[in-house]
Amino acid sequence: MGRAAESQNIGRHILLISDDPADRCLLEGALDELPDSQYDILHIESIEDACQLLSQQSFCTVLIDLDLADTLPVGSLPPALRSLTADLPVIALSNNADPEFAVEAIKHGAQDFLLRSETGHEQLYRVMRYAIERKKTERRLTWLAHFDALTELANRTLFTRRLDRSLLRHHRDKKGPAVVFLDLDGFKEVNDQFGHDAGDGLLKDVAQRLVGCVRASDTVARLGGDEFALLLDDASSFNAVISVAEKALASVAQPYRVVGQHVTISTSIGISMAPGGGETADELLKNADKALYRAKDSGKNTYQIYTDGMHSEMLQRLTLERDLRRALAREEFELFYQPIVDVETQTLLGAEALIRWYPGHGDCVVMPESFIGLAEETNLISSIGEWVFYTACSQAVAWRRAGLPAIRIGINLSARQFRGGGLTRMIRRTLDNVPVNASQIQLELTETMVMRDTLESSYILNELKAQGLKLAIDDFGTGYSSLSYLRDFPVDTLKIDRSFVRDMESNDDDAAITAAIIAMGHRLKKTIVAEGVETPGQLRILAEQGCDQVQGFLYSKPLRANDFAEFLGHHVSGNSPLIPRRLVAR
């Protein structure tokens, strides 16, 4: 028999559990009156025989006589029968017309209730249809309570339940389960660029790849968003867990086809293993999460295994996040300004605004590399970025009103600011409220940032340019260094990364790179700024190569606003000519 025909016959079998032969005649008569009725009734007279049959054969519906002598309390179904009919619609049949009796029957597992006196074909058809639909709904709700609707993987509830069971099984074993947390790197950018439907498709692909990395006895779950988890039920060895993590890293990193384009992402992984990494499900989950954060901080696309030291690190991180959230309201941030000097004339042309954080207004300073990443992860970067832009613009106005010359101020943008939406509105709002000339403000972006989605980047950059702002590519030479984007994007300035300047006196390759960047930039009519200039020798080489501007400790460390105003004032008055100064400690 073909599979479809067999399935169709199974869908027409009805099991009647009753010790009254008249019930079969009653039901057969009612079914015969239905149009195109092809239902078969199999009549069993005892619960015991019914349980045996249900374990061997499939039925579309079960009708049970609640007046049977071997049913348990009034209106209830025997536990063995309830277990075997968990996935089947059950209709209770009785002579008892008491509504409370019907309610009890449904409470104890029946989908509907049918009085013998009302068993006509229309009533039977309605009750059967209702019972089947209700059971389908129950199945769906039960499934949704334990599985992720998008990927069809286990959800957090089922994952935690299976982890609890695994810990219980291995309670006396020296080897226990391992929890592997995964968080996708770069998924948000794919979602933003191609849309949520494409993002959902990517998540499905990732889910299938992860399933292929584990055994059938293990569990793969989607915990939400772009977070996944693996439960390795019997972690036989440390190396076996590492092997799974490395397999997952490699599998996720393979290219995906998204809206006709090849796209690559990666994943960061945190691992905790029982019993050392936790003896309860809650401990294992929390510790895997701590290890995941360490993997993110280590540059992503890697794995980290939980160690006891991570607990104190996580507490420090949580403390830092809490303090960071309060920092703006408490006015703990401050902008410093590092001078930018014209190489040929040795005149002061501008400054780069650099944020510093003084928690509690104390003497201890937190540098941006220690908190900007956290600010991006917690989405505090938008508020901090707006404060930086507003403060720098306001400071330019204050200096001008104090009689100092108008200079250009460079302001760094983070990737989250650039891609997060609302950037151009924030800038427009600030420029409307602060009377600064937009051409005094230069926004600095990295190559990687603008090349992630060139179409979107071009749109945003042109919007910013239309507001009169200057645009610079920061850390140039460490990313794409693509001639095409330099030609197509409305960029004014290229800032040579300090890594090429640092060793240029002793490394001919670095000197050759800076010379090539300067020549290329000038051919494209870009202004070239060298960062990190600290020695007269570096300045001499850059001058010979035709570099336009420099900044670095050779002239000044980053200065507080008042100190920079004094620095600028002395230079303008001529009382202190601007010449390379001795190096000043940061």
VEXDREN-2710 file (C-alpha; in Angstrom, 1 decimal):
% VEXDREN-2710
k/r/px/py/pz
1/MET/0.0/0.0/0.0
2/GLY/1.3/3.5/-0.9
3/ARG/2.3/5.8/2.0
4/ALA/-0.4/8.4/1.1
5/ALA/-3.2/5.7/1.0
6/GLU/-2.0/4.2/4.2
7/SER/-2.0/7.6/5.9
8/GLN/-5.4/8.3/4.6
9/ASN/-6.8/5.0/6.1
10/ILE/-5.2/5.7/9.5
11/GLY/-6.9/9.1/9.4
12/ARG/-10.3/7.4/9.2
13/HIS/-10.0/4.9/12.1
14/ILE/-12.1/5.6/15.2
15/LEU/-11.6/3.7/18.4
16/LEU/-14.7/3.2/20.5
17/ILE/-14.1/2.1/24.1
18/SER/-17.4/0.9/25.5
19/ASP/-18.9/-2.3/27.0
20/ASP/-22.3/-1.5/25.5
21/PRO/-22.7/-3.0/21.9
22/ALA/-25.5/-0.5/21.4
23/ASP/-22.9/2.3/21.3
24/ARG/-21.3/0.9/18.2
25/CYS/-24.7/0.7/16.5
26/LEU/-25.5/4.2/17.6
27/LEU/-22.3/5.6/16.2
28/GLU/-22.3/3.6/13.0
29/GLY/-25.8/4.9/12.3
30/ALA/-24.8/8.5/12.9
31/LEU/-21.7/8.1/10.7
32/ASP/-23.6/6.5/7.9
33/GLU/-25.7/9.7/7.6
34/LEU/-22.6/11.8/7.0
35/PRO/-21.9/12.6/3.3
36/ASP/-19.0/10.6/1.9
37/SER/-18.5/8.9/5.2
38/GLN/-15.5/6.5/5.1
39/TYR/-14.9/6.2/8.8
40/ASP/-14.2/2.7/10.4
41/ILE/-15.1/2.1/14.0
42/LEU/-13.1/-0.4/16.0
43/HIS/-14.9/-1.4/19.2
44/ILE/-13.0/-2.4/22.3
45/GLU/-14.8/-3.2/25.6
46/SER/-12.1/-2.7/28.2
47/ILE/-9.5/0.0/29.1
48/GLU/-6.8/-2.7/29.2
49/ASP/-7.5/-3.9/25.7
50/ALA/-7.7/-0.4/24.4
51/CYS/-4.3/0.5/25.8
52/GLN/-2.8/-2.5/24.2
53/LEU/-4.4/-1.6/20.8
54/LEU/-3.4/2.1/21.0
55/SER/0.2/1.0/21.5
56/GLN/0.1/-0.9/18.2
57/GLN/-2.3/1.0/15.9
58/SER/-3.0/4.6/14.9
59/PHE/-6.5/6.3/15.2
60/CYS/-7.9/9.7/14.2
61/THR/-10.2/9.9/17.2
62/VAL/-11.0/8.0/20.5
63/LEU/-14.5/7.8/22.0
64/ILE/-14.6/6.5/25.5
65/ASP/-17.6/5.5/27.6
66/LEU/-17.2/7.2/30.9
67/ASP/-19.8/4.9/32.4
68/LEU/-17.3/2.0/32.1
69/ALA/-16.8/0.1/35.3
70/ASP/-13.0/0.4/35.1
71/THR/-12.8/4.1/34.6
72/LEU/-11.4/6.1/37.6
73/PRO/-13.2/8.8/39.5
74/VAL/-16.2/10.2/37.8
75/GLY/-15.4/12.1/34.6
76/SER/-11.7/11.1/34.6
77/LEU/-9.6/9.0/32.2
78/PRO/-7.3/6.3/33.4
79/PRO/-3.6/7.4/33.6
80/ALA/-2.5/4.7/31.2
81/LEU/-5.1/5.7/28.6
82/ARG/-4.3/9.4/29.0
83/SER/-0.7/8.7/28.3
84/LEU/-1.5/6.8/25.1
85/THR/-4.0/9.4/23.9
86/ALA/-1.8/12.4/24.6
87/ASP/-1.6/13.2/20.9
88/LEU/-5.2/12.1/20.0
89/PRO/-8.5/13.9/20.2
90/VAL/-10.6/12.2/22.9
91/ILE/-14.4/12.4/23.1
92/ALA/-16.1/11.4/26.3
93/LEU/-19.4/9.5/25.9
94/SER/-22.0/9.3/28.7
95/ASN/-25.6/9.3/29.8
96/ASN/-24.8/11.8/32.5
97/ALA/-26.3/15.2/31.5
98/ASP/-24.8/17.1/34.4
99/PRO/-22.7/20.0/33.1
100/GLU/-20.2/19.6/35.9
101/PHE/-19.6/16.0/34.8
102/ALA/-18.8/17.2/31.3
103/VAL/-16.4/19.9/32.7
104/GLU/-14.6/17.3/34.8
105/ALA/-14.2/15.0/31.7
106/ILE/-12.6/17.9/29.7
107/LYS/-10.4/18.8/32.7
108/HIS/-9.1/15.2/32.8
109/GLY/-8.1/14.9/29.2
110/ALA/-11.1/14.8/26.9
111/GLN/-11.5/17.4/24.1
112/ASP/-15.3/17.3/24.1
113/PHE/-18.3/15.6/25.7
114/LEU/-21.1/13.8/23.9
115/LEU/-24.4/12.7/25.4
116/ARG/-25.8/9.4/24.0
117/SER/-29.2/10.9/23.6
118/GLU/-27.7/13.6/21.3
119/THR/-25.6/11.3/19.1
120/GLY/-27.1/12.3/15.8
121/HIS/-24.9/12.7/12.7
122/GLU/-24.8/16.5/12.8
123/GLN/-23.9/16.5/16.5
124/LEU/-21.3/13.7/16.1
125/TYR/-19.7/15.5/13.2
126/ARG/-19.6/18.8/15.1
127/VAL/-18.1/17.2/18.2
128/MET/-15.5/15.2/16.2
129/ARG/-14.4/18.2/14.2
130/TYR/-14.2/20.4/17.3
131/ALA/-12.2/17.7/19.2
132/ILE/-9.7/17.3/16.3
133/GLU/-9.2/21.0/15.9
134/ARG/-8.8/21.5/19.7
135/LYS/-6.2/18.8/19.8
136/LYS/-4.3/20.4/16.9
137/THR/-4.3/23.7/18.8
138/GLU/-3.1/22.0/21.9
139/ARG/-0.3/20.3/20.0
140/ARG/0.7/23.5/18.4
141/LEU/0.7/25.4/21.7
142/THR/2.7/22.6/23.4
143/TRP/5.2/22.7/20.6
144/LEU/5.5/26.5/20.7
145/ALA/6.1/26.2/24.5
146/HIS/9.2/24.1/23.9
147/PHE/10.5/25.0/20.4
148/ASP/11.6/28.1/18.4
149/ALA/9.0/28.8/15.7
150/LEU/11.6/30.1/13.2
151/THR/14.4/27.5/13.4
152/GLU/12.4/24.6/14.9
153/LEU/15.2/24.2/17.4
154/ALA/14.6/23.7/21.1
155/ASN/13.9/27.0/22.9
156/ARG/15.3/28.2/26.3
157/THR/12.6/26.4/28.3
158/LEU/13.3/23.0/26.7
159/PHE/17.0/23.5/26.7
160/THR/17.0/24.3/30.5
161/ARG/14.7/21.3/31.2
162/ARG/17.0/18.9/29.3
163/LEU/20.0/20.4/31.0
164/ASP/18.4/19.7/34.4
165/ARG/17.7/16.1/33.4
166/SER/21.3/15.7/32.2
167/LEU/22.7/17.0/35.5
168/LEU/20.4/14.6/37.4
169/ARG/21.6/11.6/35.3
170/HIS/25.2/12.5/35.8
171/HIS/24.8/13.4/39.4
172/ARG/27.2/10.6/40.5
173/ASP/29.4/10.7/37.4
174/LYS/32.7/12.6/37.3
175/LYS/31.8/13.6/33.8
176/GLY/28.8/15.7/33.2
177/PRO/27.2/17.9/30.5
178/ALA/28.8/20.9/28.8
179/VAL/27.0/24.0/27.8
180/VAL/28.2/25.9/24.7
181/PHE/26.8/29.4/24.2
182/LEU/27.1/31.0/20.7
183/ASP/26.4/34.6/19.7
184/LEU/26.7/35.6/16.0
185/ASP/29.2/38.3/15.1
186/GLY/28.0/40.6/12.3
187/PHE/24.4/39.4/12.2
188/LYS/22.9/42.8/12.9
189/GLU/24.7/44.3/10.0
190/VAL/23.3/41.6/7.6
191/ASN/19.8/42.2/9.1
192/ASP/20.1/45.9/8.6
193/GLN/21.5/45.7/5.1
194/PHE/19.2/43.0/3.6
195/GLY/16.1/43.1/5.8
196/HIS/14.5/40.9/8.5
197/ASP/13.3/38.2/6.1
198/ALA/16.9/37.7/4.9
199/GLY/18.1/37.7/8.4
200/ASP/15.5/35.1/9.4
201/GLY/16.7/32.9/6.5
202/LEU/20.3/33.3/7.7
203/LEU/19.3/32.2/11.2
204/LYS/17.7/29.1/9.8
205/ASP/20.9/28.3/7.9
206/VAL/23.0/28.7/11.0
207/ALA/20.6/26.4/12.9
208/GLN/21.0/23.6/10.4
209/ARG/24.8/24.0/10.4
210/LEU/24.9/23.8/14.2
211/VAL/22.7/20.6/14.2
212/GLY/25.3/19.1/11.9
213/CYS/28.1/19.8/14.5
214/VAL/26.6/17.6/17.3
215/ARG/25.4/14.1/18.0
216/ALA/21.8/13.1/17.9
217/SER/21.8/12.8/21.7
218/ASP/22.8/16.4/22.1
219/THR/20.5/19.5/22.0
220/VAL/20.8/22.6/19.8
221/ALA/18.6/25.5/20.9
222/ARG/17.9/29.1/19.8
223/LEU/17.7/31.2/22.9
224/GLY/16.6/34.3/21.2
225/GLY/17.8/36.8/18.6
226/ASP/21.1/35.6/17.2
227/GLU/22.0/33.6/20.3
228/PHE/22.2/29.8/20.2
229/ALA/23.2/27.1/22.7
230/LEU/24.5/23.5/22.5
231/LEU/23.9/21.0/25.3
232/LEU/26.5/18.2/25.0
233/ASP/24.8/15.7/27.1
234/ASP/27.7/13.4/27.9
235/ALA/30.9/15.5/27.6
236/SER/33.3/12.6/27.4
237/SER/36.4/14.8/27.5
238/PHE/37.7/18.3/27.4
239/ASN/39.0/17.8/23.9
240/ALA/35.7/16.5/22.7
241/VAL/34.0/19.7/23.7
242/ILE/36.7/21.8/22.1
243/SER/36.3/19.8/18.9
244/VAL/32.6/20.7/18.8
245/ALA/33.4/24.4/19.4
246/GLU/36.0/24.5/16.7
247/LYS/33.6/22.6/14.3
248/ALA/30.9/25.2/15.1
249/LEU/33.3/28.1/14.5
250/ALA/34.3/26.7/11.1
251/SER/30.8/25.8/10.0
252/VAL/29.2/29.2/10.9
253/ALA/32.1/31.0/9.1
254/GLN/31.4/29.4/5.8
255/PRO/29.7/31.8/3.2
256/TYR/25.9/32.2/3.0
257/ARG/23.8/33.1/0.1
258/VAL/21.7/36.1/1.1
259/VAL/19.5/37.8/-1.5
260/GLY/21.7/36.6/-4.3
261/GLN/25.0/37.7/-2.6
262/HIS/27.7/35.8/-0.7
263/VAL/27.7/36.9/2.9
264/THR/30.1/35.8/5.8
265/ILE/29.6/36.1/9.5
266/SER/31.3/34.5/12.5
267/THR/30.4/33.5/16.0
268/SER/31.8/33.9/19.5
269/ILE/31.5/30.9/21.8
270/GLY/31.5/30.5/25.6
271/ILE/31.8/27.1/27.2
272/SER/31.1/25.8/30.7
273/MET/31.5/22.2/31.8
274/ALA/30.1/20.4/34.8
275/PRO/31.0/20.0/37.5
276/GLY/33.9/22.6/37.5
277/GLY/31.9/25.2/35.5
278/GLY/28.8/24.8/37.6
279/GLU/26.8/22.1/39.4
280/THR/23.3/23.5/38.5
281/ALA/21.7/24.5/35.3
282/ASP/21.6/28.1/36.4
283/GLU/25.3/28.1/37.2
284/LEU/26.3/26.4/33.9
285/LEU/24.2/28.9/31.9
286/LYS/25.6/32.0/33.7
287/ASN/29.2/30.8/33.5
288/ALA/28.9/30.0/29.8
289/ASP/27.6/33.5/29.3
290/LYS/30.6/34.9/31.1
291/ALA/32.9/32.9/28.9
292/LEU/31.0/34.2/25.9
293/TYR/31.7/37.8/26.9
294/ARG/35.4/37.0/27.2
295/ALA/35.3/35.6/23.7
296/LYS/33.7/38.8/22.4
297/ASP/36.4/40.9/24.2
298/SER/39.1/38.7/22.7
299/GLY/38.3/39.8/19.2
300/LYS/35.3/37.5/18.4
301/ASN/35.3/34.5/16.1
302/THR/36.8/32.4/18.9
303/TYR/35.8/30.4/22.0
304/GLN/36.6/30.7/25.7
305/ILE/36.1/28.2/28.5
306/TYR/34.8/29.4/31.9
307/THR/37.4/29.7/34.6
308/ASP/36.9/30.8/38.2
309/GLY/38.7/34.1/37.4
310/MET/35.9/35.1/35.0
311/HIS/33.5/35.6/37.9
312/SER/35.4/38.6/39.2
313/GLU/35.9/39.8/35.7
314/MET/32.2/39.7/35.1
315/LEU/31.5/41.6/38.3
316/GLN/34.0/44.2/37.2
317/ARG/32.2/44.4/33.8
318/LEU/28.8/44.7/35.4
319/THR/30.1/47.5/37.7
320/LEU/31.7/49.3/34.7
321/GLU/28.3/49.1/32.8
322/ARG/26.4/50.4/35.8
323/ASP/28.8/53.3/36.3
324/LEU/28.9/54.0/32.5
325/ARG/25.1/54.3/32.5
326/ARG/25.4/57.0/35.2
327/ALA/28.4/58.8/33.8
328/LEU/26.5/61.1/31.5
329/ALA/24.0/62.3/34.1
330/ARG/26.9/62.8/36.5
331/GLU/28.9/64.8/33.9
332/GLU/31.9/62.5/34.4
333/PHE/33.0/62.6/30.7
334/GLU/35.4/65.2/29.5
335/LEU/36.8/66.1/26.0
336/PHE/40.5/66.5/25.4
337/TYR/41.9/68.1/22.3
338/GLN/45.1/67.1/20.4
339/PRO/46.5/69.8/18.1
340/ILE/46.8/69.1/14.3
341/VAL/49.7/71.1/12.7
342/ASP/50.4/72.2/9.1
343/VAL/53.7/70.5/8.2
344/GLU/55.0/73.3/5.8
345/THR/54.0/76.4/7.8
346/GLN/54.0/74.9/11.3
347/THR/50.7/76.6/12.1
348/LEU/48.0/75.2/14.2
349/LEU/45.0/74.2/12.0
350/GLY/42.8/72.1/14.2
351/ALA/42.4/69.5/16.8
352/GLU/41.0/66.0/17.3
353/ALA/38.4/65.7/20.2
354/LEU/39.1/62.7/22.4
355/ILE/36.8/61.6/25.2
356/ARG/38.0/60.7/28.7
357/TRP/36.0/59.4/31.6
358/TYR/36.6/60.3/35.2
359/PRO/34.4/58.1/37.3
360/GLY/33.2/59.9/40.4
361/HIS/35.1/63.0/39.2
362/GLY/38.3/61.4/40.7
363/ASP/41.8/61.5/39.4
364/CYS/41.5/58.0/37.8
365/VAL/40.9/58.3/34.1
366/VAL/39.3/55.6/32.0
367/MET/40.5/55.7/28.4
368/PRO/38.0/55.2/25.5
369/GLU/39.4/51.8/24.5
370/SER/38.2/50.5/27.9
371/PHE/34.6/51.6/27.6
372/ILE/33.6/52.4/24.0
373/GLY/33.1/48.7/23.1
374/LEU/30.9/48.2/26.2
375/ALA/29.0/51.4/25.2
376/GLU/28.3/50.0/21.8
377/GLU/27.1/46.6/23.2
378/THR/24.7/48.3/25.6
379/ASN/23.6/50.9/23.0
380/LEU/24.8/53.7/25.3
381/ILE/27.0/54.9/22.4
382/SER/24.2/57.0/20.9
383/SER/23.8/59.1/24.0
384/ILE/27.6/59.4/24.5
385/GLY/28.2/60.2/20.8
386/GLU/25.5/62.9/20.9
387/TRP/27.2/64.4/24.0
388/VAL/30.6/64.4/22.3
389/PHE/29.3/66.1/19.2
390/TYR/27.3/68.7/21.1
391/THR/30.2/69.4/23.5
392/ALA/32.8/69.7/20.7
393/CYS/30.6/72.1/18.7
394/SER/29.9/74.2/21.8
395/GLN/33.6/74.4/22.7
396/ALA/34.4/75.6/19.2
397/VAL/31.9/78.4/19.6
398/ALA/33.2/79.2/23.1
399/TRP/36.8/79.6/21.8
400/ARG/35.6/81.8/18.9
401/ARG/33.7/84.0/21.3
402/ALA/36.9/84.3/23.5
403/GLY/38.7/85.8/20.5
404/LEU/40.5/82.7/19.4
405/PRO/40.6/81.7/15.7
406/ALA/38.2/79.3/14.2
407/ILE/39.9/75.9/13.9
408/ARG/38.7/72.6/12.6
409/ILE/37.7/70.0/15.2
410/GLY/37.7/66.2/14.4
411/ILE/35.1/64.1/16.0
412/ASN/35.3/60.3/15.9
413/LEU/32.2/58.2/15.1
414/SER/31.7/54.6/16.1
415/ALA/30.3/51.9/13.9
416/ARG/27.1/51.7/15.9
417/GLN/26.6/55.5/15.6
418/PHE/27.2/55.4/11.9
419/ARG/24.8/52.4/11.2
420/GLY/22.4/52.9/14.1
421/GLY/20.1/55.3/12.4
422/GLY/19.3/58.9/13.5
423/LEU/22.9/60.2/13.0
424/THR/22.1/62.8/10.4
425/ARG/19.0/63.9/12.5
426/MET/21.1/64.3/15.6
427/ILE/23.8/66.3/13.8
428/ARG/21.2/68.5/12.1
429/ARG/19.5/69.1/15.5
430/THR/22.8/70.0/17.1
431/LEU/23.9/72.4/14.3
432/ASP/20.5/74.1/14.5
433/ASN/21.0/74.7/18.3
434/VAL/24.7/75.5/18.3
435/PRO/25.9/78.4/16.2
436/VAL/29.0/76.7/14.9
437/ASN/30.1/76.8/11.2
438/ALA/29.5/73.2/10.0
439/SER/32.7/73.4/7.9
440/GLN/34.7/73.6/11.2
441/ILE/33.5/70.1/12.1
442/GLN/35.2/67.0/10.6
443/LEU/33.7/63.6/11.3
444/GLU/36.3/60.7/11.4
445/LEU/35.3/57.2/10.3
446/THR/37.3/54.0/9.8
447/GLU/37.7/52.2/6.5
448/THR/36.0/49.1/7.8
449/MET/33.0/51.1/8.9
450/VAL/32.3/52.7/5.5
451/MET/33.0/49.6/3.5
452/ARG/30.6/47.3/5.3
453/ASP/27.7/48.4/3.0
454/THR/29.0/50.8/0.4
455/LEU/25.6/51.8/-0.9
456/GLU/24.3/52.7/2.5
457/SER/27.6/54.4/3.4
458/SER/27.5/56.5/0.3
459/TYR/24.0/57.7/1.1
460/ILE/24.9/58.6/4.7
461/LEU/28.1/60.3/3.8
462/ASN/26.5/62.4/1.1
463/GLU/23.8/63.4/3.6
464/LEU/26.5/64.5/6.1
465/LYS/28.4/66.3/3.4
466/ALA/25.2/68.1/2.4
467/GLN/25.1/69.6/5.9
468/GLY/28.5/71.2/5.3
469/LEU/30.6/68.8/7.4
470/LYS/34.1/67.7/6.5
471/LEU/34.8/63.9/6.4
472/ALA/37.9/62.0/7.1
473/ILE/39.0/58.3/7.0
474/ASP/40.7/57.5/10.2
475/ASP/43.4/54.8/10.7
476/PHE/43.9/54.7/6.9
477/GLY/45.9/51.8/5.6
478/THR/44.7/49.2/8.1
479/GLY/41.5/48.3/6.3
480/TYR/40.4/48.2/2.7
481/SER/42.5/51.0/1.2
482/SER/40.4/50.8/-1.9
483/LEU/40.9/53.4/-4.6
484/SER/37.3/53.0/-5.7
485/TYR/35.7/54.1/-2.5
486/LEU/38.2/57.0/-2.2
487/ARG/37.0/58.1/-5.6
488/ASP/33.3/57.5/-5.0
489/PHE/32.9/58.7/-1.4
490/PRO/32.9/62.4/-0.6
491/VAL/35.9/62.2/1.7
492/ASP/38.1/65.2/2.3
493/THR/41.0/63.8/4.5
494/LEU/42.9/60.6/4.9
495/LYS/44.6/60.1/8.3
496/ILE/47.6/57.7/8.1
497/ASP/47.4/55.1/10.9
498/ARG/50.1/55.6/13.6
499/SER/51.3/52.0/13.1
500/PHE/53.0/53.0/9.9
501/VAL/54.5/56.2/11.4
502/ARG/55.9/54.5/14.5
503/ASP/58.7/52.5/12.8
504/MET/59.1/54.5/9.6
505/GLU/62.6/55.7/10.6
506/SER/63.9/52.1/10.9
507/ASN/61.5/50.3/8.6
508/ASP/61.8/51.1/4.9
509/ASP/58.5/49.3/4.2
510/ASP/56.5/51.5/6.5
511/ALA/58.2/54.6/5.0
512/ALA/57.3/53.3/1.5
513/ILE/53.7/52.8/2.6
514/THR/53.3/56.3/3.9
515/ALA/54.8/57.7/0.8
516/ALA/52.4/55.7/-1.4
517/ILE/49.4/56.8/0.7
518/ILE/50.4/60.4/0.5
519/ALA/51.0/60.2/-3.3
520/MET/47.7/58.4/-3.9
521/GLY/45.8/60.8/-1.7
522/HIS/47.1/63.8/-3.4
523/ARG/46.3/62.4/-6.8
524/LEU/42.7/62.1/-5.5
525/LYS/42.9/65.6/-4.1
526/LYS/42.7/64.5/-0.5
527/THR/44.4/66.2/2.5
528/ILE/46.8/63.8/4.3
529/VAL/47.3/63.8/8.0
530/ALA/49.8/61.6/9.8
531/GLU/48.9/60.4/13.3
532/GLY/51.2/59.5/16.1
533/VAL/54.1/61.7/15.2
534/GLU/56.5/61.6/18.1
535/THR/60.1/62.3/16.8
536/PRO/61.7/64.9/14.7
537/GLY/62.9/62.1/12.4
538/GLN/59.4/61.0/11.7
539/LEU/58.4/64.6/10.9
540/ARG/61.3/65.1/8.6
541/ILE/60.5/62.0/6.5
542/LEU/56.8/63.0/6.3
543/ALA/57.7/66.5/5.2
544/GLU/60.0/65.1/2.5
545/GLN/57.1/62.8/1.3
546/GLY/54.8/65.8/1.1
547/CYS/52.5/65.0/4.0
548/ASP/50.1/68.0/4.7
549/GLN/49.4/67.8/8.4
550/VAL/50.5/65.9/11.5
551/GLN/49.4/65.3/15.0
552/GLY/51.2/63.6/17.9
553/PHE/53.2/64.0/21.0
554/LEU/56.0/65.7/19.2
555/TYR/53.8/68.8/19.4
556/SER/51.4/68.1/22.3
557/LYS/49.6/65.4/24.2
558/PRO/45.8/65.7/24.2
559/LEU/44.9/68.8/26.3
560/ARG/41.9/69.8/28.4
561/ALA/39.8/72.5/26.8
562/ASN/41.3/75.4/28.9
563/ASP/44.8/74.2/28.3
564/PHE/44.2/73.9/24.6
565/ALA/42.8/77.4/24.6
566/GLU/46.0/78.6/26.2
567/PHE/48.1/76.6/23.7
568/LEU/46.1/78.1/20.9
569/GLY/46.3/81.6/22.3
570/HIS/50.0/81.6/22.7
571/HIS/50.4/80.3/19.2
572/VAL/48.2/83.1/17.7
573/SER/49.8/85.9/19.7
574/GLY/53.2/84.9/18.5
575/ASN/54.5/84.8/22.1
576/SER/55.3/81.1/21.8
577/PRO/56.0/80.0/18.2
578/LEU/54.7/76.5/17.5
579/ILE/57.7/74.2/17.1
580/PRO/58.1/70.6/17.8
581/ARG/58.3/70.2/21.6
582/ARG/59.8/67.7/23.9
583/LEU/57.8/64.5/24.3
584/VAL/55.2/64.8/27.1
585/ALA/54.0/61.6/28.9
586/ARG/50.4/60.8/28.3
END
